[in-house]
């Protein structure tokens, strides 16, 4: 996971949204709560794509003599939800950012096993299990950055 993307999110948020807009004398002045949420779309499995097509999908990574037996693909999603609270006092109205929800997700998740590999064979299971490790690594990469994202938003 590229740490620069999290820094850019933090800078973007903190440059366009004042953390504490409630600076008047009678307004409550607290930092917003930062929530990091994950949304992982269900993984789909595809056993209809040929070794040739899977290899072509991966040509940027491997030599022309490579053969791709399995492949996992996903797309990263990111969304930011801001929740404000407006309080009315006798003489003024105070608006303050209460929560920042950073929603990171993985969608369009597909695991491919080449159609030439017979299902329910040892080889098929090895390729499938290998690709499932990539799926787990994608999820883990997002989850281990939770504290980094929170710190970036709090200190930027």
C-alpha positions in Angstrom: 0.0 0.0 0.0 1.4 3.4 -0.9 1.8 5.5 2.2 1.7 8.6 0.0 -2.0 8.1 -0.8 -2.8 8.3 2.9 -0.8 11.4 3.4 -2.5 13.0 0.4 -5.9 12.1 1.9 -4.9 13.8 5.2 -3.5 16.9 3.5 -6.6 17.2 1.3 -9.0 16.9 4.3 -7.1 19.3 6.5 -6.7 21.9 3.8 -10.3 22.1 2.8 -12.0 21.4 6.1 -11.3 23.3 9.2 -11.0 20.8 12.1 -12.3 23.2 14.6 -14.7 25.7 13.2 -16.2 26.3 16.6 -13.8 28.9 17.9 -16.3 31.4 19.2 -16.3 32.0 23.0 -19.4 30.0 23.8 -18.9 27.1 21.4 -17.6 23.7 22.3 -14.2 23.1 20.8 -13.1 19.4 20.4 -11.2 17.5 17.8 -13.3 15.2 15.5 -13.3 11.5 16.0 -11.5 9.7 13.1 -13.0 6.3 12.1 -11.3 4.0 9.6 -13.8 1.6 8.1 -13.2 -1.3 5.7 -15.5 -2.6 3.0 -14.4 -5.8 1.2 -16.6 -6.9 -1.6 -17.0 -10.7 -2.0 -14.4 -12.5 -4.0 -15.6 -14.1 -7.2 -13.9 -17.1 -8.8 -13.3 -17.5 -12.6 -12.3 -20.8 -14.2 -13.1 -19.9 -17.8 -10.0 -17.9 -18.8 -7.1 -19.5 -20.7 -3.5 -19.6 -19.6 -2.7 -17.5 -22.7 -5.2 -14.8 -21.7 -4.0 -14.8 -18.1 -0.4 -14.6 -19.2 -1.3 -11.7 -21.5 -2.9 -9.9 -18.6 0.4 -10.3 -16.7 2.9 -9.4 -19.5 4.0 -6.2 -17.7 5.4 -8.3 -14.9 6.9 -11.4 -16.6 9.0 -12.4 -19.5 7.5 -13.7 -22.8 8.4 -17.2 -21.7 6.2 -17.0 -18.6 2.9 -18.8 -18.2 0.3 -17.5 -15.7 -1.8 -20.3 -14.2 -3.7 -18.1 -11.7 -4.3 -14.4 -11.1 -6.0 -12.3 -8.6 -7.4 -8.8 -9.4 -9.0 -6.1 -7.3 -9.7 -2.4 -7.2 -9.0 -0.1 -4.3 -11.9 2.2 -3.3 -11.7 5.2 -0.9 -14.4 7.4 0.4 -14.5 10.1 3.0 -17.6 10.9 5.0 -17.7 14.1 7.1 -20.2 14.5 9.9 -20.9 18.0 11.3 -22.8 19.1 14.3 -24.4 22.5 14.6 -25.2 23.9 18.0 -27.3 27.0 18.6 -26.5 29.1 21.6 -28.4 32.2 22.6 -26.4 34.5 20.4 -24.7 32.3 17.8 -24.6 29.1 15.8 -21.6 26.9 16.1 -20.8 24.3 13.4 -18.1 21.7 14.2 -16.7 18.7 12.4 -17.6 15.8 14.7 -16.4 12.7 12.8 -14.3 11.8 9.8 -15.1 8.4 8.4 -12.4 7.2 6.0 -13.8 4.2 4.1 -11.3 2.0 2.4 -12.4 -0.9 0.3 -11.7 -3.5 -2.2 -14.1 -4.2 -5.1 -14.1 -6.1 -8.4 -12.3 -8.9 -6.6 -11.7 -11.9 -8.9 -9.5 -14.9 -8.5 -8.7 -16.6 -11.8 -7.5 -20.2 -12.2 -6.7 -21.2 -15.8 -9.3 -23.2 -17.5 -6.8 -25.8 -18.6 -6.2 -26.9 -15.0 -8.8 -29.5 -14.0 -10.9 -28.6 -11.0 -10.5 -30.6 -7.8 -6.9 -31.6 -8.6 -3.9 -31.0 -6.4 -2.5 -28.6 -9.0 -5.8 -26.6 -9.2 -6.0 -26.4 -5.4 -2.4 -25.2 -5.2 -3.0 -22.4 -7.7 -6.3 -21.5 -6.0 -4.7 -21.4 -2.5 -1.8 -19.3 -3.8 -4.2 -16.7 -5.3 -6.2 -16.7 -2.1 -3.0 -15.6 -0.3 -2.9 -12.5 -2.6 -6.5 -11.8 -1.6 -5.6 -12.0 2.1 -2.5 -9.8 1.5 -4.7 -7.1 -0.1 -7.0 -7.0 2.9 -4.1 -7.0 5.4 -2.3 -4.2 3.6 -5.3 -1.9 4.2 -5.9 -3.0 7.8 -2.3 -2.6 9.0 -2.3 1.0 7.8 -5.3 2.0 10.0 -3.2 3.6 12.7 -1.0 5.4 10.1 -4.0 6.9 8.5 -5.4 8.1 11.8 -2.1 9.6 12.9 -1.7 11.3 9.5 -5.2 12.9 9.8 -4.6 14.0 13.4 -1.2 15.5 12.9 -1.4 17.0 9.4 
